[in-house]
Amino acid sequence: MQRILIIEDEKDIAELERDYLEINGYQSDIAATGEEGLKLAAANAYSLILLDLMLPGINGFDLCEKLRAALYVPILMVTARKEDIDKIRGFGRGADDYIVKPFNPNELVARVKAHISRYDRLTKQDKKPNEIHIKNLTVDHDSRRVFLDKEEKIFTAKAYDLLYFLASNPNIVFSKEHLFEQIWGYDAIGDNTTVTVHIRKIREKIEENPSLPQFIETIWGVGYRFRK
């Protein structure tokens, strides 16, 4: 049975999430604080993490960054904050998706299923190379690790998936729409800004000068291409 970590300080919401997830075949653990969530995440193997932004003590953004540094599982932020800047900030800290309270529990379950399914497909696919070497960049897909000049670069789950997809399809131009559908899924909530934010984060990690990228090229009016 796949296991989900719910980090949520509002007991009623946490129990509602747990109940709907368990009805749909997922085992769930609840943490009421960020510190407790970090301990559970370190001690157990989870398929996905549901993370509330407004937590006592460590806030959800900082907690997301700490979780992402150690884990490659999907992180779905659950919050009452609707501002776009918060969504962009959440994606920048490592979140894979964002759902606003109040939410339909069935939509939450659908998103959880979609993210876990997509993550499983991307991590288990065997038609792409297991290791990619382009210039001074190495992408090791078996371990989902990235090295630049033998120095490891840490990526969020979605940023890694996007980098691997582009690097394993070099010299092909992909539109933002195609990349969003490929990595996030056609039913994911979001827009092409999500792709732009993740491309920028990737460039900051692998490009000597992100303003003059040598790996991920912007094809104006069309999309992006990974230059081999």
C-alpha positions in Angstrom: 0.0 0.0 0.0 1.4 3.4 -0.9 1.9 5.8 1.9 1.2 9.5 2.1 2.5 12.1 4.6 0.1 14.8 5.6 1.7 17.8 7.3 -1.3 19.9 8.5 -1.9 21.6 11.8 -5.7 21.9 11.4 -6.9 18.6 12.8 -10.3 18.5 10.9 -8.6 19.1 7.5 -5.9 16.6 8.2 -8.4 13.9 9.1 -10.5 14.7 6.1 -7.5 14.3 3.8 -6.5 11.1 5.6 -10.1 9.6 5.4 -10.5 10.3 1.6 -7.0 9.0 0.9 -7.5 5.8 2.9 -10.9 5.2 1.2 -8.9 5.3 -2.1 -6.3 2.8 -0.9 -3.6 5.0 0.5 -2.1 4.7 4.0 -1.6 8.1 5.6 0.4 9.6 8.5 -0.4 13.0 10.0 2.1 15.5 11.3 0.8 18.6 13.0 4.1 20.6 12.9 6.9 21.0 10.5 9.4 19.5 12.9 7.3 16.4 13.3 6.9 16.2 9.5 10.6 16.2 9.0 11.1 13.4 11.4 8.4 11.2 9.8 9.7 12.0 6.3 13.2 10.9 7.4 12.0 7.7 9.1 9.6 6.4 6.5 9.2 5.9 2.7 6.4 8.0 1.3 5.0 8.2 -2.2 3.8 11.8 -1.8 3.7 14.6 0.8 0.7 16.9 1.3 2.1 20.1 2.9 0.2 23.0 4.5 1.9 26.4 4.1 0.7 28.0 7.3 2.3 25.8 10.0 3.4 26.7 13.6 7.2 27.0 13.9 8.9 26.4 10.6 6.7 27.7 7.7 5.7 25.6 4.7 8.0 27.2 2.2 11.1 26.6 4.3 9.9 23.1 5.2 9.3 22.3 1.5 12.9 23.3 0.7 14.2 21.0 3.5 12.1 18.1 2.3 13.1 18.6 -1.3 16.8 18.6 -0.4 16.4 15.1 0.9 13.5 13.5 -1.1 12.5 13.0 -4.7 8.8 12.4 -4.1 6.0 14.7 -5.2 5.2 17.5 -2.8 1.6 19.0 -3.1 1.1 22.2 -1.2 -2.3 22.8 0.4 -3.1 26.3 1.5 -5.6 29.1 1.8 -3.3 31.5 0.1 -4.3 32.2 -3.5 -1.7 34.8 -4.7 0.3 33.8 -7.8 3.5 35.0 -6.1 3.0 32.3 -3.4 2.5 29.7 -6.1 5.7 30.7 -7.9 7.5 30.9 -4.6 6.3 27.4 -3.7 7.4 26.0 -7.1 10.8 27.6 -6.5 11.2 25.9 -3.2 10.4 22.5 -4.6 6.6 22.0 -4.7 5.2 20.0 -7.6 1.6 21.2 -7.4 -0.6 23.6 -5.4 -4.3 23.3 -4.3 -6.2 26.1 -2.5 -8.5 25.6 0.5 -11.4 25.1 0.5 -11.0 22.2 -1.9 -13.0 19.3 -3.2 -11.6 16.2 -1.5 -12.2 14.2 -4.6 -10.1 16.6 -6.6 -7.3 16.3 -4.0 -7.4 12.5 -4.4 -7.3 12.8 -8.2 -4.3 15.0 -8.0 -2.5 12.7 -5.6 -3.2 9.8 -8.0 -2.0 11.7 -11.0 1.2 12.8 -9.4 2.1 9.4 -8.0 1.3 7.8 -11.4 3.3 10.3 -13.4 6.2 10.0 -10.9 6.2 6.2 -11.2 6.1 6.4 -15.0 9.0 8.9 -15.2 11.2 7.0 -12.7 10.5 3.5 -14.2 10.6 4.3 -17.9 13.2 2.2 -19.7 13.1 3.5 -23.2 15.4 6.5 -22.3 19.1 6.3 -21.6 20.0 5.6 -18.0 22.9 8.0 -18.1 23.3 11.1 -20.2 26.7 12.8 -20.8 26.6 16.2 -22.6 29.7 18.4 -22.4 30.5 18.7 -18.6 26.9 17.6 -17.6 26.0 14.1 -16.4 22.4 13.0 -15.7 22.3 9.6 -13.9 18.7 8.5 -14.2 19.0 5.4 -12.1 19.8 7.5 -9.1 18.1 10.6 -10.4 21.3 12.6 -9.7 22.8 15.4 -11.8 26.5 16.4 -11.9 28.2 19.4 -13.4 32.0 19.1 -13.6 31.6 16.1 -11.2 29.8 18.4 -8.6 26.3 17.2 -7.7 23.5 19.7 -8.3 20.2 19.1 -6.3 16.9 19.4 -8.2 13.3 19.3 -7.3 11.4 16.3 -8.6 9.7 18.2 -11.4 12.8 20.2 -12.3 14.7 16.9 -12.6 11.9 15.4 -14.7 12.0 18.4 -17.0 15.8 18.4 -17.3 15.9 14.7 -18.0 13.1 14.9 -20.6 14.9 17.7 -22.5 18.4 16.2 -22.2 17.1 12.8 -23.4 15.5 14.5 -26.4 18.4 16.8 -27.5 18.1 19.3 -30.4 14.3 19.0 -30.5 12.2 22.1 -29.9 9.3 21.7 -27.4 6.6 24.2 -26.8 5.8 25.3 -23.2 2.4 23.6 -23.6 4.0 20.3 -24.6 6.4 20.4 -21.7 3.7 21.3 -19.2 1.5 18.4 -20.4 4.5 16.0 -20.5 5.8 16.7 -17.0 2.7 17.9 -15.1 -0.1 16.2 -17.0 -2.9 17.7 -19.0 -5.2 17.7 -15.9 -2.8 19.5 -13.6 -3.7 22.9 -12.4 -1.2 25.5 -13.6 -0.1 27.3 -16.7 3.0 27.8 -18.9 4.5 30.1 -16.2 5.3 26.9 -14.3 7.5 25.7 -17.1 9.3 29.1 -17.3 10.0 29.1 -13.6 11.4 25.6 -13.7 13.6 26.3 -16.7 15.0 29.3 -14.9 15.8 27.2 -11.8 17.5 24.6 -14.0 19.6 27.2 -15.7 20.7 28.6 -12.4 22.1 25.2 -11.5 23.7 24.1 -14.8 24.5 27.2 -16.8 27.7 29.1 -16.3 25.8 32.2 -17.3 22.0 31.7 -17.0 21.4 34.8 -19.2 23.5 33.2 -22.0 22.5 29.5 -21.7 24.6 26.9 -23.4 22.4 23.9 -22.6 18.7 24.9 -22.6 18.1 27.3 -25.5 15.0 29.6 -25.7 13.5 29.5 -29.2 11.5 32.7 -29.1 7.8 32.3 -29.9 8.2 28.5 -29.9 9.6 27.0 -26.8 12.8 25.4 -25.6 15.5 23.1 -27.0 18.3 21.2 -25.2 21.5 21.8 -27.2 23.8 18.8 -27.6 
